[in-house]
């Protein structure tokens, strides 16, 4: 079977089971303790959703370092060959 160039990953559902549970707990909360459990569940669901956004292969990206970036691009533009330049900007 020939593979296409695209990566076929299973799509994430719009609403995960954990998020649905948090919504259900909020809607059925009867007292302050139930609301606290619902808030904790919703917080955990949001943290899990944010954790999925990061690229798992390379990890989290670091902060932007402007001087380091300027040096890199100056070397790339002025000192590297055309082949290296094209390879970086593909």
VEXPA-155979 format. One record per atom (N, C-alpha, C): residue number from 1; residue in three letters; x, y, z. Coordinates in nm, 3 decimals, padded with zeros to 5 digits, m for minus. Example, Ala and Ser with C-alpha at 12.3 -4.5 7.8 and 13.67 -1.06 7.14 Angstrom:
2
pos = 1; code = ALA; X = 01.319; Y = m00.569; Z = 00.780 .
pos = 1; code = ALA; X = 01.230; Y = m00.450; Z = 00.780 .
pos = 1; code = ALA; X = 01.320; Y = m00.330; Z = 00.780 .
pos = 2; code = SER; X = 01.285; Y = m00.225; Z = 00.708 .
pos = 2; code = SER; X = 01.367; Y = m00.106; Z = 00.714 .
pos = 2; code = SER; X = 01.290; Y = 00.003; Z = 00.787 .
//
This chain:
90
pos = 1; code = UNK; X = 00.084; Y = m00.117; Z = 00.000 .
pos = 1; code = UNK; X = 00.000; Y = 00.000; Z = 00.000 .
pos = 1; code = UNK; X = 00.089; Y = 00.124; Z = 00.000 .
pos = 2; code = UNK; X = 00.065; Y = 00.211; Z = m00.090 .
pos = 2; code = UNK; X = 00.144; Y = 00.334; Z = m00.100 .
pos = 2; code = UNK; X = 00.097; Y = 00.434; Z = 00.004 .
pos = 3; code = UNK; X = 00.193; Y = 00.504; Z = 00.061 .
pos = 3; code = UNK; X = 00.160; Y = 00.605; Z = 00.161 .
pos = 3; code = UNK; X = 00.167; Y = 00.742; Z = 00.099 .
pos = 4; code = UNK; X = 00.076; Y = 00.825; Z = 00.135 .
pos = 4; code = UNK; X = 00.081; Y = 00.963; Z = 00.087 .
pos = 4; code = UNK; X = 00.178; Y = 01.042; Z = 00.175 .
pos = 5; code = UNK; X = 00.209; Y = 01.162; Z = 00.134 .
pos = 5; code = UNK; X = 00.303; Y = 01.245; Z = 00.208 .
pos = 5; code = UNK; X = 00.247; Y = 01.298; Z = 00.340 .
pos = 6; code = UNK; X = 00.119; Y = 01.290; Z = 00.357 .
pos = 6; code = UNK; X = 00.058; Y = 01.345; Z = 00.478 .
pos = 6; code = UNK; X = 00.056; Y = 01.243; Z = 00.590 .
pos = 7; code = UNK; X = 00.070; Y = 01.293; Z = 00.709 .
pos = 7; code = UNK; X = 00.064; Y = 01.208; Z = 00.827 .
pos = 7; code = UNK; X = m00.083; Y = 01.193; Z = 00.867 .
pos = 8; code = UNK; X = m00.125; Y = 01.071; Z = 00.884 .
pos = 8; code = UNK; X = m00.266; Y = 01.048; Z = 00.919 .
pos = 8; code = UNK; X = m00.276; Y = 01.013; Z = 01.066 .
pos = 9; code = UNK; X = m00.314; Y = 01.111; Z = 01.143 .
pos = 9; code = UNK; X = m00.333; Y = 01.091; Z = 01.285 .
pos = 9; code = UNK; X = m00.481; Y = 01.087; Z = 01.316 .
pos = 10; code = UNK; X = m00.518; Y = 01.011; Z = 01.416 .
pos = 10; code = UNK; X = m00.659; Y = 01.016; Z = 01.454 .
pos = 10; code = UNK; X = m00.693; Y = 01.154; Z = 01.508 .
pos = 11; code = UNK; X = m00.806; Y = 01.207; Z = 01.466 .
pos = 11; code = UNK; X = m00.844; Y = 01.341; Z = 01.508 .
pos = 11; code = UNK; X = m00.893; Y = 01.339; Z = 01.652 .
pos = 12; code = UNK; X = m00.855; Y = 01.442; Z = 01.724 .
pos = 12; code = UNK; X = m00.900; Y = 01.456; Z = 01.862 .
pos = 12; code = UNK; X = m01.046; Y = 01.502; Z = 01.863 .
pos = 13; code = UNK; X = m01.126; Y = 01.445; Z = 01.949 .
pos = 13; code = UNK; X = m01.265; Y = 01.491; Z = 01.955 .
pos = 13; code = UNK; X = m01.270; Y = 01.635; Z = 02.006 .
pos = 14; code = UNK; X = m01.372; Y = 01.706; Z = 01.967 .
pos = 14; code = UNK; X = m01.386; Y = 01.846; Z = 02.008 .
pos = 14; code = UNK; X = m01.399; Y = 01.857; Z = 02.160 .
pos = 15; code = UNK; X = m01.460; Y = 01.758; Z = 02.220 .
pos = 15; code = UNK; X = m01.482; Y = 01.760; Z = 02.364 .
pos = 15; code = UNK; X = m01.438; Y = 01.625; Z = 02.420 .
pos = 16; code = UNK; X = m01.336; Y = 01.625; Z = 02.504 .
pos = 16; code = UNK; X = m01.288; Y = 01.499; Z = 02.558 .
pos = 16; code = UNK; X = m01.382; Y = 01.448; Z = 02.668 .
pos = 17; code = UNK; X = m01.362; Y = 01.325; Z = 02.706 .
pos = 17; code = UNK; X = m01.446; Y = 01.267; Z = 02.810 .
pos = 17; code = UNK; X = m01.428; Y = 01.340; Z = 02.943 .
pos = 18; code = UNK; X = m01.305; Y = 01.383; Z = 02.968 .
pos = 18; code = UNK; X = m01.277; Y = 01.456; Z = 03.092 .
pos = 18; code = UNK; X = m01.347; Y = 01.591; Z = 03.094 .
pos = 19; code = UNK; X = m01.348; Y = 01.659; Z = 02.981 .
pos = 19; code = UNK; X = m01.418; Y = 01.787; Z = 02.973 .
pos = 19; code = UNK; X = m01.568; Y = 01.768; Z = 02.986 .
pos = 20; code = UNK; X = m01.620; Y = 01.662; Z = 02.926 .
pos = 20; code = UNK; X = m01.764; Y = 01.633; Z = 02.939 .
pos = 20; code = UNK; X = m01.799; Y = 01.602; Z = 03.084 .
pos = 21; code = UNK; X = m01.711; Y = 01.529; Z = 03.154 .
pos = 21; code = UNK; X = m01.734; Y = 01.500; Z = 03.295 .
pos = 21; code = UNK; X = m01.736; Y = 01.629; Z = 03.377 .
pos = 22; code = UNK; X = m01.644; Y = 01.721; Z = 03.348 .
pos = 22; code = UNK; X = m01.640; Y = 01.848; Z = 03.420 .
pos = 22; code = UNK; X = m01.768; Y = 01.927; Z = 03.398 .
pos = 23; code = UNK; X = m01.818; Y = 01.929; Z = 03.277 .
pos = 23; code = UNK; X = m01.944; Y = 01.999; Z = 03.248 .
pos = 23; code = UNK; X = m02.059; Y = 01.935; Z = 03.322 .
pos = 24; code = UNK; X = m02.063; Y = 01.802; Z = 03.323 .
pos = 24; code = UNK; X = m02.168; Y = 01.730; Z = 03.395 .
pos = 24; code = UNK; X = m02.162; Y = 01.760; Z = 03.545 .
pos = 25; code = UNK; X = m02.041; Y = 01.760; Z = 03.601 .
pos = 25; code = UNK; X = m02.028; Y = 01.787; Z = 03.744 .
pos = 25; code = UNK; X = m02.072; Y = 01.929; Z = 03.778 .
pos = 26; code = UNK; X = m02.041; Y = 02.026; Z = 03.691 .
pos = 26; code = UNK; X = m02.088; Y = 02.163; Z = 03.715 .
pos = 26; code = UNK; X = m02.240; Y = 02.171; Z = 03.711 .
pos = 27; code = UNK; X = m02.299; Y = 02.101; Z = 03.617 .
pos = 27; code = UNK; X = m02.445; Y = 02.112; Z = 03.602 .
pos = 27; code = UNK; X = m02.520; Y = 02.042; Z = 03.713 .
pos = 28; code = UNK; X = m02.460; Y = 01.941; Z = 03.775 .
pos = 28; code = UNK; X = m02.530; Y = 01.867; Z = 03.881 .
pos = 28; code = UNK; X = m02.481; Y = 01.900; Z = 04.021 .
pos = 29; code = UNK; X = m02.395; Y = 02.001; Z = 04.034 .
pos = 29; code = UNK; X = m02.340; Y = 02.035; Z = 04.166 .
pos = 29; code = UNK; X = m02.452; Y = 02.085; Z = 04.257 .
pos = 30; code = UNK; X = m02.457; Y = 02.025; Z = 04.377 .
pos = 30; code = UNK; X = m02.562; Y = 02.062; Z = 04.471 .
pos = 30; code = UNK; X = m02.512; Y = 02.152; Z = 04.582 .
pos = 31; code = UNK; X = m02.384; Y = 02.139; Z = 04.618 .
pos = 31; code = UNK; X = m02.331; Y = 02.220; Z = 04.726 .
pos = 31; code = UNK; X = m02.188; Y = 02.265; Z = 04.691 .
pos = 32; code = UNK; X = m02.124; Y = 02.331; Z = 04.787 .
pos = 32; code = UNK; X = m01.991; Y = 02.386; Z = 04.762 .
pos = 32; code = UNK; X = m01.886; Y = 02.277; Z = 04.737 .
pos = 33; code = UNK; X = m01.898; Y = 02.164; Z = 04.803 .
pos = 33; code = UNK; X = m01.801; Y = 02.056; Z = 04.783 .
pos = 33; code = UNK; X = m01.811; Y = 01.999; Z = 04.641 .
pos = 34; code = UNK; X = m01.933; Y = 01.984; Z = 04.591 .
pos = 34; code = UNK; X = m01.950; Y = 01.935; Z = 04.454 .
pos = 34; code = UNK; X = m01.893; Y = 02.035; Z = 04.353 .
pos = 35; code = UNK; X = m01.913; Y = 02.164; Z = 04.380 .
pos = 35; code = UNK; X = m01.858; Y = 02.265; Z = 04.291 .
pos = 35; code = UNK; X = m01.705; Y = 02.264; Z = 04.293 .
pos = 36; code = UNK; X = m01.646; Y = 02.241; Z = 04.409 .
pos = 36; code = UNK; X = m01.501; Y = 02.234; Z = 04.420 .
pos = 36; code = UNK; X = m01.446; Y = 02.115; Z = 04.340 .
pos = 37; code = UNK; X = m01.513; Y = 02.003; Z = 04.347 .
pos = 37; code = UNK; X = m01.472; Y = 01.886; Z = 04.269 .
pos = 37; code = UNK; X = m01.486; Y = 01.916; Z = 04.119 .
pos = 38; code = UNK; X = m01.592; Y = 01.983; Z = 04.081 .
pos = 38; code = UNK; X = m01.612; Y = 02.019; Z = 03.940 .
pos = 38; code = UNK; X = m01.504; Y = 02.115; Z = 03.892 .
pos = 39; code = UNK; X = m01.467; Y = 02.212; Z = 03.974 .
pos = 39; code = UNK; X = m01.362; Y = 02.306; Z = 03.937 .
pos = 39; code = UNK; X = m01.228; Y = 02.235; Z = 03.924 .
pos = 40; code = UNK; X = m01.198; Y = 02.144; Z = 04.015 .
pos = 40; code = UNK; X = m01.072; Y = 02.069; Z = 04.007 .
pos = 40; code = UNK; X = m01.068; Y = 01.983; Z = 03.880 .
pos = 41; code = UNK; X = m01.180; Y = 01.920; Z = 03.848 .
pos = 41; code = UNK; X = m01.186; Y = 01.838; Z = 03.726 .
pos = 41; code = UNK; X = m01.171; Y = 01.924; Z = 03.601 .
pos = 42; code = UNK; X = m01.234; Y = 02.039; Z = 03.599 .
pos = 42; code = UNK; X = m01.224; Y = 02.129; Z = 03.483 .
pos = 42; code = UNK; X = m01.081; Y = 02.183; Z = 03.469 .
pos = 43; code = UNK; X = m01.016; Y = 02.214; Z = 03.580 .
pos = 43; code = UNK; X = m00.878; Y = 02.261; Z = 03.575 .
pos = 43; code = UNK; X = m00.787; Y = 02.153; Z = 03.518 .
pos = 44; code = UNK; X = m00.806; Y = 02.031; Z = 03.562 .
pos = 44; code = UNK; X = m00.725; Y = 01.921; Z = 03.511 .
pos = 44; code = UNK; X = m00.750; Y = 01.898; Z = 03.362 .
pos = 45; code = UNK; X = m00.875; Y = 01.911; Z = 03.319 .
pos = 45; code = UNK; X = m00.908; Y = 01.894; Z = 03.178 .
pos = 45; code = UNK; X = m00.843; Y = 02.001; Z = 03.092 .
pos = 46; code = UNK; X = m00.841; Y = 02.125; Z = 03.140 .
pos = 46; code = UNK; X = m00.778; Y = 02.234; Z = 03.066 .
pos = 46; code = UNK; X = m00.627; Y = 02.212; Z = 03.058 .
pos = 47; code = UNK; X = m00.565; Y = 02.166; Z = 03.167 .
pos = 47; code = UNK; X = m00.422; Y = 02.139; Z = 03.165 .
pos = 47; code = UNK; X = m00.388; Y = 02.028; Z = 03.066 .
pos = 48; code = UNK; X = m00.471; Y = 01.926; Z = 03.059 .
pos = 48; code = UNK; X = m00.448; Y = 01.818; Z = 02.964 .
pos = 48; code = UNK; X = m00.463; Y = 01.867; Z = 02.820 .
pos = 49; code = UNK; X = m00.560; Y = 01.954; Z = 02.795 .
pos = 49; code = UNK; X = m00.580; Y = 02.008; Z = 02.660 .
pos = 49; code = UNK; X = m00.460; Y = 02.094; Z = 02.619 .
pos = 50; code = UNK; X = m00.408; Y = 02.174; Z = 02.711 .
pos = 50; code = UNK; X = m00.291; Y = 02.258; Z = 02.680 .
pos = 50; code = UNK; X = m00.166; Y = 02.174; Z = 02.660 .
pos = 51; code = UNK; X = m00.154; Y = 02.064; Z = 02.732 .
pos = 51; code = UNK; X = m00.036; Y = 01.979; Z = 02.719 .
pos = 51; code = UNK; X = m00.032; Y = 01.912; Z = 02.581 .
pos = 52; code = UNK; X = m00.146; Y = 01.891; Z = 02.518 .
pos = 52; code = UNK; X = m00.151; Y = 01.828; Z = 02.386 .
pos = 52; code = UNK; X = m00.108; Y = 01.923; Z = 02.276 .
pos = 53; code = UNK; X = m00.110; Y = 02.052; Z = 02.301 .
pos = 53; code = UNK; X = m00.077; Y = 02.150; Z = 02.198 .
pos = 53; code = UNK; X = 00.071; Y = 02.152; Z = 02.164 .
pos = 54; code = UNK; X = 00.156; Y = 02.117; Z = 02.260 .
pos = 54; code = UNK; X = 00.299; Y = 02.125; Z = 02.237 .
pos = 54; code = UNK; X = 00.346; Y = 02.008; Z = 02.152 .
pos = 55; code = UNK; X = 00.446; Y = 02.034; Z = 02.074 .
pos = 55; code = UNK; X = 00.502; Y = 01.932; Z = 01.987 .
pos = 55; code = UNK; X = 00.571; Y = 01.827; Z = 02.072 .
pos = 56; code = UNK; X = 00.523; Y = 01.704; Z = 02.067 .
pos = 56; code = UNK; X = 00.577; Y = 01.600; Z = 02.153 .
pos = 56; code = UNK; X = 00.713; Y = 01.552; Z = 02.107 .
pos = 57; code = UNK; X = 00.747; Y = 01.574; Z = 01.982 .
pos = 57; code = UNK; X = 00.875; Y = 01.525; Z = 01.933 .
pos = 57; code = UNK; X = 00.991; Y = 01.610; Z = 01.983 .
pos = 58; code = UNK; X = 00.976; Y = 01.740; Z = 01.984 .
pos = 58; code = UNK; X = 01.085; Y = 01.829; Z = 02.020 .
pos = 58; code = UNK; X = 01.067; Y = 01.893; Z = 02.157 .
pos = 59; code = UNK; X = 00.954; Y = 01.877; Z = 02.221 .
pos = 59; code = UNK; X = 00.932; Y = 01.936; Z = 02.352 .
pos = 59; code = UNK; X = 00.889; Y = 02.082; Z = 02.343 .
pos = 60; code = UNK; X = 00.889; Y = 02.148; Z = 02.454 .
pos = 60; code = UNK; X = 00.848; Y = 02.287; Z = 02.459 .
pos = 60; code = UNK; X = 00.953; Y = 02.376; Z = 02.395 .
pos = 61; code = UNK; X = 00.908; Y = 02.483; Z = 02.338 .
pos = 61; code = UNK; X = 00.999; Y = 02.579; Z = 02.279 .
pos = 61; code = UNK; X = 01.045; Y = 02.677; Z = 02.385 .
pos = 62; code = UNK; X = 01.168; Y = 02.719; Z = 02.373 .
pos = 62; code = UNK; X = 01.223; Y = 02.813; Z = 02.469 .
pos = 62; code = UNK; X = 01.183; Y = 02.956; Z = 02.437 .
pos = 63; code = UNK; X = 01.227; Y = 03.049; Z = 02.519 .
pos = 63; code = UNK; X = 01.193; Y = 03.189; Z = 02.494 .
pos = 63; code = UNK; X = 01.267; Y = 03.242; Z = 02.371 .
pos = 64; code = UNK; X = 01.213; Y = 03.345; Z = 02.312 .
pos = 64; code = UNK; X = 01.272; Y = 03.407; Z = 02.194 .
pos = 64; code = UNK; X = 01.395; Y = 03.486; Z = 02.236 .
pos = 65; code = UNK; X = 01.506; Y = 03.463; Z = 02.167 .
pos = 65; code = UNK; X = 01.631; Y = 03.531; Z = 02.196 .
pos = 65; code = UNK; X = 01.670; Y = 03.611; Z = 02.072 .
pos = 66; code = UNK; X = 01.640; Y = 03.740; Z = 02.072 .
pos = 66; code = UNK; X = 01.660; Y = 03.822; Z = 01.953 .
pos = 66; code = UNK; X = 01.805; Y = 03.833; Z = 01.910 .
pos = 67; code = UNK; X = 01.900; Y = 03.860; Z = 01.999 .
pos = 67; code = UNK; X = 02.040; Y = 03.869; Z = 01.952 .
pos = 67; code = UNK; X = 02.090; Y = 03.739; Z = 01.891 .
pos = 68; code = UNK; X = 02.054; Y = 03.627; Z = 01.950 .
pos = 68; code = UNK; X = 02.096; Y = 03.498; Z = 01.897 .
pos = 68; code = UNK; X = 02.033; Y = 03.473; Z = 01.760 .
pos = 69; code = UNK; X = 01.907; Y = 03.511; Z = 01.744 .
pos = 69; code = UNK; X = 01.839; Y = 03.494; Z = 01.615 .
pos = 69; code = UNK; X = 01.900; Y = 03.583; Z = 01.508 .
pos = 70; code = UNK; X = 01.935; Y = 03.706; Z = 01.544 .
pos = 70; code = UNK; X = 01.996; Y = 03.797; Z = 01.447 .
pos = 70; code = UNK; X = 02.131; Y = 03.743; Z = 01.398 .
pos = 71; code = UNK; X = 02.210; Y = 03.687; Z = 01.490 .
pos = 71; code = UNK; X = 02.338; Y = 03.630; Z = 01.451 .
pos = 71; code = UNK; X = 02.317; Y = 03.510; Z = 01.358 .
pos = 72; code = UNK; X = 02.220; Y = 03.427; Z = 01.391 .
pos = 72; code = UNK; X = 02.193; Y = 03.310; Z = 01.308 .
pos = 72; code = UNK; X = 02.153; Y = 03.351; Z = 01.167 .
pos = 73; code = UNK; X = 02.062; Y = 03.446; Z = 01.154 .
pos = 73; code = UNK; X = 02.017; Y = 03.487; Z = 01.021 .
pos = 73; code = UNK; X = 02.125; Y = 03.563; Z = 00.945 .
pos = 74; code = UNK; X = 02.209; Y = 03.637; Z = 01.016 .
pos = 74; code = UNK; X = 02.320; Y = 03.706; Z = 00.949 .
pos = 74; code = UNK; X = 02.416; Y = 03.603; Z = 00.890 .
pos = 75; code = UNK; X = 02.447; Y = 03.498; Z = 00.966 .
pos = 75; code = UNK; X = 02.533; Y = 03.392; Z = 00.914 .
pos = 75; code = UNK; X = 02.466; Y = 03.321; Z = 00.798 .
pos = 76; code = UNK; X = 02.337; Y = 03.292; Z = 00.813 .
pos = 76; code = UNK; X = 02.264; Y = 03.222; Z = 00.708 .
pos = 76; code = UNK; X = 02.261; Y = 03.303; Z = 00.578 .
pos = 77; code = UNK; X = 02.240; Y = 03.433; Z = 00.588 .
pos = 77; code = UNK; X = 02.230; Y = 03.517; Z = 00.468 .
pos = 77; code = UNK; X = 02.365; Y = 03.551; Z = 00.407 .
pos = 78; code = UNK; X = 02.463; Y = 03.580; Z = 00.489 .
pos = 78; code = UNK; X = 02.589; Y = 03.635; Z = 00.437 .
pos = 78; code = UNK; X = 02.700; Y = 03.532; Z = 00.419 .
pos = 79; code = UNK; X = 02.704; Y = 03.431; Z = 00.502 .
pos = 79; code = UNK; X = 02.820; Y = 03.342; Z = 00.502 .
pos = 79; code = UNK; X = 02.792; Y = 03.202; Z = 00.451 .
pos = 80; code = UNK; X = 02.670; Y = 03.158; Z = 00.453 .
pos = 80; code = UNK; X = 02.641; Y = 03.020; Z = 00.412 .
pos = 80; code = UNK; X = 02.621; Y = 03.013; Z = 00.260 .
pos = 81; code = UNK; X = 02.630; Y = 02.892; Z = 00.209 .
pos = 81; code = UNK; X = 02.612; Y = 02.872; Z = 00.065 .
pos = 81; code = UNK; X = 02.464; Y = 02.877; Z = 00.029 .
pos = 82; code = UNK; X = 02.436; Y = 02.885; Z = m00.100 .
pos = 82; code = UNK; X = 02.297; Y = 02.886; Z = m00.147 .
pos = 82; code = UNK; X = 02.225; Y = 02.758; Z = m00.108 .
pos = 83; code = UNK; X = 02.296; Y = 02.648; Z = m00.114 .
pos = 83; code = UNK; X = 02.237; Y = 02.519; Z = m00.081 .
pos = 83; code = UNK; X = 02.193; Y = 02.512; Z = 00.065 .
pos = 84; code = UNK; X = 02.278; Y = 02.562; Z = 00.154 .
pos = 84; code = UNK; X = 02.245; Y = 02.563; Z = 00.298 .
pos = 84; code = UNK; X = 02.128; Y = 02.658; Z = 00.323 .
pos = 85; code = UNK; X = 02.130; Y = 02.774; Z = 00.258 .
pos = 85; code = UNK; X = 02.022; Y = 02.871; Z = 00.273 .
pos = 85; code = UNK; X = 01.889; Y = 02.811; Z = 00.232 .
pos = 86; code = UNK; X = 01.885; Y = 02.744; Z = 00.118 .
pos = 86; code = UNK; X = 01.761; Y = 02.681; Z = 00.070 .
pos = 86; code = UNK; X = 01.717; Y = 02.570; Z = 00.163 .
pos = 87; code = UNK; X = 01.811; Y = 02.496; Z = 00.217 .
pos = 87; code = UNK; X = 01.775; Y = 02.386; Z = 00.307 .
pos = 87; code = UNK; X = 01.709; Y = 02.439; Z = 00.434 .
pos = 88; code = UNK; X = 01.757; Y = 02.551; Z = 00.488 .
pos = 88; code = UNK; X = 01.697; Y = 02.605; Z = 00.610 .
pos = 88; code = UNK; X = 01.562; Y = 02.668; Z = 00.585 .
pos = 89; code = UNK; X = 01.540; Y = 02.719; Z = 00.465 .
pos = 89; code = UNK; X = 01.415; Y = 02.791; Z = 00.440 .
pos = 89; code = UNK; X = 01.313; Y = 02.710; Z = 00.362 .
pos = 90; code = UNK; X = 01.325; Y = 02.581; Z = 00.361 .
pos = 90; code = UNK; X = 01.224; Y = 02.497; Z = 00.297 .
pos = 90; code = UNK; X = 01.103; Y = 02.485; Z = 00.382 .
//
